[in-house]
């Protein structure tokens, strides 16, 4: 790559943090609309009901969603944060509001996959701030150093400001051939942050076969964290290019956002909208805009399965009362209740009554309960 391009990126990174230039501010999109089916055997044992994992206190006393919001707040104010949720989870969202401040919530009437989950809030952000740079944050991650992580996000956002057509994925250093992650093969270096190079993505695999995962590990490929940074406009353009039917449903919503008709308009848009996976529909095609930046030295994990949660809790000796209740602390062989969780069976060990989320609606414009 040209040396002047590297210099341009370094200069942009130095202009961070928080406010990343006169014409571009960092916004956060928090993905909180998933069903988390693979982790429900564990959330059922923790809470007495199979709640979606983002609303569960899997590691520590706070829900994964609350941890994500607190993490984002280190670099992005609440007024520039939007969470995308599902209507059927409104009761859980209400409980989150009781626990602390919530950002603007966009409520999806149905689950249409991660493509709609990403692009609906991006369309909303683009209407609020056409020059916005967006970081997309899944709400099911463990990160042990939130400050360092968000500082890296700000650095990457500054690089995206210098190169507004880039879509930069944050890649995690892989240590096992895990087939449940997406994998990114770095190509030529195109820039740099304080944590290291930014590469052009040479190839992307979404949940590869075991043989492919072994090959990815040997070639030094990175795990896809699904944390991505780009201008809102670039993400909208990618949706238009690779998901034209979905884009056609979402684009007209700009006229209805923040009005009394917003909820109705989103329902109308979602009724015929196709379901799509963002990684398969967009990232796996490896568009020329796709870049990857390796995360700095910190502990990261996608808490996708009970086994992954257990491995992390034991390795880091994290406070997990539910694990102690199952007799799973400092044991080589999982206890019987713990084996039940890992297999999707076993008794309720929550020690509390089952809680059924009330039927509540959240006013789309304010996040207040109604």
N, C-alpha and C positions, 0 to 999 in steps of 0.2 A: 504494500500500500504506500501511497505517497506520504513523505514525511510531514508535509504541510497539513495533511488530514489528521495525523496523530497530534500535531501541535494544536490544531483547532479544537479537537476533542478535549485535550488536557486543559486548555484555557477555559472551555465551557464548564468543565468539572470544577475548576477553581472558583467559578462564580456562584456555585451552590453555597449554602443550603436553603431549603424551604422555599424561598422565592427564587425561582430559577430563571430570572430574566424579566425585563420590563414587559414583555409581551407574552409570557408563558408562565403559568402557575401550575403547581403539582396538585392534582386531584387524586383521591383514592376511591376505587370501586371495590367493595367488599362482597365477595360471593357467599351468600348465606341461604341459598335456595335449594341445596342438594338434599337428597333423601338419606345418604349415608348408610345404605343397607348393610354393608359388610361389617360395620362397627356396631350395629344394633344389638347383637347378642351381648356385647359388653355394656352398652348404655342401659340396657334393660336391667342388668344386674346392679349397676350403679344407682339408678334412679327409680327402679321398680316399674319402669315402662320403657318401651323401645323407642326412645325419642331420637330425632336426628342428631348426629354427633356434634354439630356446631352449637347446639343448645345444651350440651352435656359437659359436666366438670370432669373431664377425662384425666387430666393431669393438673393437680392443684385445686383450689377452691372456686376458681372462676370458670365459666363456660369457655369453650374454644372461641366462640364468637366474641365474647367480651375481651379475651386475650388479644384477639386480632385487632379489635377497635382500639384498645389501649396501645398496642404496638404502632398502629398507623398514626395515632395522635402525636407520636414523637416527631413527626415531620409534616403532617397534614392536619390542619384544623378541622374541627367537626363540620364547619360550614362548607368545606370542600370535600366532604366524604359522603358517599351514597352507598347504601346496602341494598342488595337485591334479594328479596325473600319470596316465599310462596304463600298464597292465601291460606292454605291449610295449616300453616305454621303460625298463624296470627297470635294464638295463645302463648306460644313460646316467646314470640317477639315482645308481647306485653310484659312477660316476666323479665326480659332483658331491660326494658325501659324502667322497671321498678328497681333494677340493680344499678343503674347509672345512665348517663346521657346516651342517647341514640342519635345517629345521623339521619338524614333524609332517607326514607325507605321507599323503594319501588317494589310494589307487591305484584308478583306474577300470578295470574289466575290458574296457571297450570305449568307443569314442568315440561319445558320444550328443549331440555338439554343445555349443555354449557355454552353453546353458541348464542342462544337467546339470553342466557344468564349474563354473558359478557356484553353483548351488543346493545341490549335494552338500556342499561345504565350509561353506556358510552354515548348513545344518542342523546340521553338526557343531559350529560355533562357538556356535550358539544353545543347544545342549545344555550346552556348557561354561560359557557366560556369557549368560544370557537377556537381560541389559541391554546386551550388546555393541554397539558401533558398528564397522562393517566397512568397510575400504577394499579394493576389488577391484583387483588390479594385474596386468595382462597382463605376460608375461615376454619380450616381443619389442619393447620400446621403447628408444629412445635418449633420454636426458635429460642435458643437459650440466651442470646444477646440481642435484645430488641434494638438497642441504641446503635450498635454497629450495623445491624441489618438495615435499618432505615437510613442511616448515613450512606450506605452503599446504594440504596434505592435513589437517594437524592443525586448521587454521583452519576448513576445511569440516566436519570431524568435529564441532567444537564447535558449529557452526551446526546440524548434524543433531541434536545432542543437544538443542538448544533447540527444535527442530521435529522430533520423532521420526517423523513420517510422511513426511518428505522423503526422496527419493532424488536425490542431487546428482551429476550427471555433470560431469566436468572437460572443458571445451571448449578446443580449441586455435585460436588465430587462424589463419584460412585465408588462403593467398596464391595458390592455384591452384584451378581447378574440378575437383578430383580426384574421380573417380567410384568410387574404391576405398575411400573413407572414408564413414562415416555423417556426416550433417549435422544440426545442431540449430539451430532458429530461436529466439532468445530472445524472450520475451514481456515481461510486466510485471515490474518489479523487486520482489522479495519479501524481500531481505536483502542482506547485504554481508559481505565479509571484508577483510583488509588489502590484498588484491590487487585488489579491485573488487567490483562488484555480483554478487548471485545473482539470477538471473531464473527465472521460471516458464518451462518449455519450451513454446513455442507449437506447434511441429511438429518431427517427427523423420523424416529420410529415411535408410534404410539402403542405401548404394551406389546413389545416384540415377542417372538417365540423364544424358548429357552436357548436354542442355539444362537439366535440373533443377539440375545442379551449377553451371552458369553463373548461373542465377537465385539459387541459394543464396549464391554468392559476392557478387553484387551487393547482396543484402539484408543482408549482414553476418552471415550464419550462421557458426557455429563447427563445426570438425571434432570428431567424437566420438572421444575418446581411449580410451573404454571403461574408463577409471578412474572408478569410482563409489563414493560414500560413502553409507551408510545404516545404520540399525539392522538387526541381523540379523533381528529379528522382521518388520520391514517388507518385507524381501526375501523372506522365507518367505511372507508374505501375498500378495505380488505373484505368486509362483510358484503359489500355490493358486488365485488369481483367473484368471490367464491361461494357466496350464499345468496344469490339474487332473489330467490323467493322469500327468504326470511327478511332480507333488506326491504323488499317491497311492502312487507307488513309493518316493519318498524319505522321506516322513514316518515310516514305521515303523522306519527305520534308527536312530532315536534310542535305541531299546532295545538296540541291538547295538554302538554305537560304543564303542571302547576295551575290547572284550571279545574273547575268543578266537574268537568267531563273526563278528566284523566283516567279514572278507574274504568269507566265505561269504554273509553277508546282502547285501553290496553286489552280489555276483554275481547273487543271486536278484532283486534290485531292478532291475538293469540289463538282464537278459535280455529282459523284455517292455517296457522303458521306451522311449517314443518319442524320436526324435532331434528336437532343436529348436534354433533359433538365438535366443539371448536378445534380440538387437537387434530381430529381426523380430517375435518373439512378444510381447515386452513393450515395449521402448522405442519401436518404431514406432507402437504404439497410443497413445503419449503419455498415459500415465495422469496423473491430476491430481496425484499425488505427485512427478512428475518435474520437477526443477529443473536448472539449468546454471550453473556458475561458470567464468569464463574463467581459465585458468592465468596465473600471473605471467610476467614477462619472462624467458624461458629458451628454449633450443632443444629442441624435442621432435620425435620422428618415430617413427611405427610402421614398423618395418623389415620391410615386407611383401613387397617385390620387390627383385631385384638392382639395378634402375635407381634405386630410392629409396636404397638403401644406397650406391651409387656416387656419387650426387649429394651426399649428406650427407658422405661421406668426403672428397670433393674440396673442397667448400665450406668445411669446417672444418679441412682438412689433418690429419685424424685418422690415428693410426698404424695402418696396414693393410698388413702384410707381404705378404699375398696379392695386393694391388693392385700392389705394386712388382714381384712375380714375373711378373705378367701385362703389365708395361710400361704400366700404365694411369695412372701418376702424371704430372700436369701435361701431359696431352695433350689437344688439342682433339677429335681423333677417336679413338674407342676402338681399342685394338690388336686384332689378330685373336683372341688368346685371350680378351680381354675381350668382344669381340662374341659369341664362343661362349657365354660365361656369360649374357650378356643375352638370347640367343636360346634358352638351355636346352641348348646343345651345347658342344663343346670338350673339350680334353684335361684330365687331372688335373694340376693345378699345385701340389698340396699339398707335394710334396717329401718325403712320408713314406708309409709303408706303410698300406694300408687297415686300419682297426681294426674288428673285429666285436664288438659288445657281447655280453658273456657273459650267459647266462641266469641271472638272479639274482632272488631274491624279497626284499622289504623287509618286515620285521615292521611291521604297520600301527600297533601301539601305541607303538613306540619309534623307528622310523626306522632301526633297526639292520639289518645285513645278515644274511640267513639262507640 
